[in-house]
Amino acid sequence: MSMKAQKPCVEKSGVHTFIDDQLNRGDEISESLVNAIEASDISVIVFSESYASSRWCLDELVKILDCKKEYAQIVIPVFYRVDPSDVRNRTGSFGDSFSKLAERLKVNTEELRSWRNALKEAATLSGFHSLNMR
């Protein structure tokens, strides 16, 4: 997922979406993105094979799940060409991506634990699996 800055997009239906395509590699998620996540009623998380190779995606996931707990935000996972069990258990190519990120960044144990817990929690939510859709 390419990330940089947020561009609000308003559809005629009143649905506001945010595309975070202006972040540079290594940057933390921006305050405006955190605010957009907090202001959302629904978050859709699209898990792919490369999802776990992105610190931004994992940081956003943690924030989204915090908002689920704090504000009762609805969270809908979409598993795009990745099995939910691979996300939950960090196995297969999804797990390989996660392990490589952890090695590359040398992140602290608490941050790793936070990401692992978030992946496990999100993968247990009812969502959509691309292999089951046309």
SEDODO-100054 format. One line per field, with one value per residue (C-alpha): z, x, y negated; residue in three letters; residue number from 1. Coordinates in steps of 0.02 Angstrom, whole numbers, plus 50000, padded with zeros to 5 digits. Layout:
N
up = Z / ...
east = X / ...
north = Y / ...
r = ALA / ...
k = NUM / ...
This chain:
134
up = 50000 / 49947 / 50079 / 50087 / 50139 / 50155 / 50019 / 50077 / 49944 / 49963 / 49866 / 49824 / 49946 / 50091 / 50117 / 50152 / 50108 / 50141 / 50034 / 50125 / 49978 / 50025 / 50167 / 50134 / 50180 / 50362 / 50412 / 50551 / 50510 / 50512 / 50637 / 50504 / 50466 / 50651 / 50660 / 50508 / 50587 / 50751 / 50662 / 50561 / 50597 / 50491 / 50445 / 50306 / 50320 / 50162 / 50206 / 50065 / 50059 / 50075 / 50209 / 50351 / 50266 / 50302 / 50470 / 50422 / 50391 / 50557 / 50652 / 50569 / 50613 / 50797 / 50794 / 50706 / 50835 / 50976 / 50901 / 50888 / 51076 / 51125 / 51005 / 50951 / 50773 / 50650 / 50577 / 50422 / 50366 / 50185 / 50150 / 49974 / 49912 / 50090 / 50209 / 50372 / 50469 / 50393 / 50457 / 50628 / 50651 / 50545 / 50436 / 50250 / 50142 / 50255 / 50404 / 50302 / 50266 / 50449 / 50503 / 50374 / 50433 / 50614 / 50568 / 50456 / 50580 / 50739 / 50827 / 51014 / 51091 / 51145 / 50969 / 50898 / 51030 / 50987 / 50801 / 50834 / 50946 / 50820 / 50676 / 50780 / 50835 / 50662 / 50582 / 50700 / 50648 / 50525 / 50354 / 50172 / 50092 / 49909 / 49869 / 49916 / 49806 / 49618
east = 50000 / 50076 / 50058 / 50095 / 49964 / 49777 / 49663 / 49484 / 49365 / 49180 / 49060 / 48884 / 48820 / 48899 / 49034 / 49203 / 49357 / 49540 / 49687 / 49852 / 49971 / 50089 / 50194 / 50377 / 50460 / 50512 / 50392 / 50267 / 50084 / 50033 / 49923 / 49793 / 49782 / 49765 / 49626 / 49540 / 49549 / 49478 / 49337 / 49286 / 49132 / 49197 / 49371 / 49404 / 49573 / 49636 / 49763 / 49878 / 50039 / 50143 / 50035 / 50148 / 50302 / 50239 / 50265 / 50132 / 50002 / 50039 / 50037 / 49872 / 49802 / 49845 / 49762 / 49607 / 49587 / 49612 / 49468 / 49364 / 49383 / 49369 / 49236 / 49150 / 49212 / 49158 / 49308 / 49293 / 49443 / 49465 / 49589 / 49655 / 49747 / 49800 / 49722 / 49654 / 49746 / 49911 / 49872 / 49817 / 49969 / 50095 / 50132 / 50159 / 50218 / 50123 / 50226 / 50387 / 50349 / 50317 / 50480 / 50581 / 50507 / 50548 / 50727 / 50750 / 50681 / 50747 / 50590 / 50568 / 50480 / 50329 / 50298 / 50313 / 50193 / 50070 / 50077 / 50060 / 49909 / 49829 / 49853 / 49782 / 49632 / 49593 / 49606 / 49474 / 49346 / 49212 / 49261 / 49285 / 49406 / 49448 / 49454 / 49270 / 49218 / 49198
north = 50000 / 49835 / 49700 / 49515 / 49384 / 49391 / 49331 / 49324 / 49384 / 49350 / 49458 / 49401 / 49532 / 49438 / 49568 / 49490 / 49592 / 49556 / 49608 / 49598 / 49593 / 49451 / 49529 / 49559 / 49723 / 49724 / 49585 / 49613 / 49602 / 49420 / 49332 / 49299 / 49485 / 49525 / 49395 / 49472 / 49645 / 49578 / 49486 / 49639 / 49743 / 49888 / 49945 / 50071 / 50157 / 50240 / 50375 / 50431 / 50533 / 50374 / 50290 / 50349 / 50277 / 50101 / 50018 / 49890 / 50024 / 50107 / 49941 / 49895 / 50066 / 50041 / 49869 / 49936 / 50074 / 49948 / 49849 / 50007 / 50028 / 49846 / 49782 / 49944 / 49915 / 50048 / 50141 / 50247 / 50350 / 50399 / 50538 / 50509 / 50663 / 50705 / 50830 / 50759 / 50896 / 50835 / 50659 / 50723 / 50836 / 50737 / 50889 / 50917 / 50773 / 50652 / 50712 / 50701 / 50517 / 50484 / 50569 / 50473 / 50308 / 50348 / 50392 / 50241 / 50114 / 50195 / 50133 / 50150 / 50298 / 50197 / 50133 / 50309 / 50375 / 50236 / 50279 / 50467 / 50441 / 50324 / 50447 / 50588 / 50485 / 50417 / 50589 / 50657 / 50526 / 50570 / 50504 / 50549 / 50670 / 50635 / 50821 / 50832 / 50686 / 50668
r = MET / SER / MET / LYS / ALA / GLN / LYS / PRO / CYS / VAL / GLU / LYS / SER / GLY / VAL / HIS / THR / PHE / ILE / ASP / ASP / GLN / LEU / ASN / ARG / GLY / ASP / GLU / ILE / SER / GLU / SER / LEU / VAL / ASN / ALA / ILE / GLU / ALA / SER / ASP / ILE / SER / VAL / ILE / VAL / PHE / SER / GLU / SER / TYR / ALA / SER / SER / ARG / TRP / CYS / LEU / ASP / GLU / LEU / VAL / LYS / ILE / LEU / ASP / CYS / LYS / LYS / GLU / TYR / ALA / GLN / ILE / VAL / ILE / PRO / VAL / PHE / TYR / ARG / VAL / ASP / PRO / SER / ASP / VAL / ARG / ASN / ARG / THR / GLY / SER / PHE / GLY / ASP / SER / PHE / SER / LYS / LEU / ALA / GLU / ARG / LEU / LYS / VAL / ASN / THR / GLU / GLU / LEU / ARG / SER / TRP / ARG / ASN / ALA / LEU / LYS / GLU / ALA / ALA / THR / LEU / SER / GLY / PHE / HIS / SER / LEU / ASN / MET / ARG
k = 1 / 2 / 3 / 4 / 5 / 6 / 7 / 8 / 9 / 10 / 11 / 12 / 13 / 14 / 15 / 16 / 17 / 18 / 19 / 20 / 21 / 22 / 23 / 24 / 25 / 26 / 27 / 28 / 29 / 30 / 31 / 32 / 33 / 34 / 35 / 36 / 37 / 38 / 39 / 40 / 41 / 42 / 43 / 44 / 45 / 46 / 47 / 48 / 49 / 50 / 51 / 52 / 53 / 54 / 55 / 56 / 57 / 58 / 59 / 60 / 61 / 62 / 63 / 64 / 65 / 66 / 67 / 68 / 69 / 70 / 71 / 72 / 73 / 74 / 75 / 76 / 77 / 78 / 79 / 80 / 81 / 82 / 83 / 84 / 85 / 86 / 87 / 88 / 89 / 90 / 91 / 92 / 93 / 94 / 95 / 96 / 97 / 98 / 99 / 100 / 101 / 102 / 103 / 104 / 105 / 106 / 107 / 108 / 109 / 110 / 111 / 112 / 113 / 114 / 115 / 116 / 117 / 118 / 119 / 120 / 121 / 122 / 123 / 124 / 125 / 126 / 127 / 128 / 129 / 130 / 131 / 132 / 133 / 134
